[in-house]
Amino acid sequence: MLDLHTDEMCLLSRSRQGERLHKHVSSVCKSAYYSIKTLRHIRPVLTCDMAKAVTASLTQTRLDFANSLLIGTYGSSINKLQSVQNSDG
């Protein structure tokens, strides 16, 4: 049986949580980029303003979903999300 101290167990738990959040962020980014990419199929029938609004809406919907779970996540994950947000421009 493992004999871990409480502090070690907390660190292990945070590490696992961080890994899960990193996977979640990667999934959110992938989904958002996919949505942006698929807009090219309907882009010819949209005005420029309409295309920007649809892109921003899709991106923000993906980024805002469960974002309160991201408190305390790694800076690299936040940077990925920021990159998605900046790309919808």
VENMOWO-V52457 format. One record per residue. PHI is phi in whole degrees, 0 to 359 (NA if undefined). PSI is psi in whole degrees, 0 to 359 (999 if undefined). D_FIRST is the distance of its C-alpha to the first C-alpha in Angstrom with 2 decimals. Layout:
PHI/PSI/D_FIRST ; PHI/PSI/D_FIRST
This chain:
NA/139/0.00 ; 288/138/3.79 ; 247/82/6.38 ; 260/140/9.33 ; 285/161/12.60 ; 303/318/14.78 ; 297/318/17.17 ; 294/321/14.84 ; 294/321/13.69 ; 296/317/17.46 ; 297/319/18.40 ; 296/318/16.11 ; 296/316/17.59 ; 296/322/21.05 ; 297/315/20.71 ; 296/319/19.94 ; 296/319/22.76 ; 299/320/25.00 ; 295/318/24.49 ; 294/319/25.40 ; 295/322/28.38 ; 298/318/29.47 ; 295/321/29.55 ; 296/315/31.46 ; 298/317/33.92 ; 299/319/34.51 ; 294/318/35.24 ; 297/316/37.60 ; 297/316/39.40 ; 300/316/39.82 ; 296/317/41.23 ; 294/315/43.58 ; 297/322/44.89 ; 298/316/45.48 ; 298/317/47.49 ; 297/318/49.54 ; 294/321/50.18 ; 287/344/51.32 ; 295/342/53.88 ; 299/337/56.05 ; 288/330/57.15 ; 252/358/58.82 ; 304/321/59.71 ; 300/336/63.33 ; 262/2/64.11 ; 255/145/62.63 ; 288/166/64.38 ; 298/315/62.69 ; 296/321/61.91 ; 294/319/60.57 ; 297/319/58.31 ; 295/319/56.91 ; 294/316/56.33 ; 295/316/54.57 ; 298/313/52.37 ; 297/320/51.44 ; 296/313/50.76 ; 297/317/48.46 ; 295/311/46.58 ; 296/324/46.22 ; 300/317/45.08 ; 290/321/42.18 ; 285/328/41.30 ; 280/339/41.64 ; 296/120/39.46 ; 57/32/36.29 ; 290/343/36.91 ; 293/342/35.50 ; 287/346/32.02 ; 274/2/32.75 ; 298/126/32.65 ; 84/9/30.57 ; 282/171/30.42 ; 292/149/31.09 ; 299/326/34.70 ; 296/325/34.89 ; 291/318/34.29 ; 297/321/37.00 ; 297/322/39.28 ; 298/314/38.90 ; 296/320/39.90 ; 296/322/42.77 ; 298/318/43.94 ; 297/314/44.19 ; 298/321/46.09 ; 287/336/48.47 ; 281/344/49.14 ; 284/351/50.69 ; 312/999/53.68
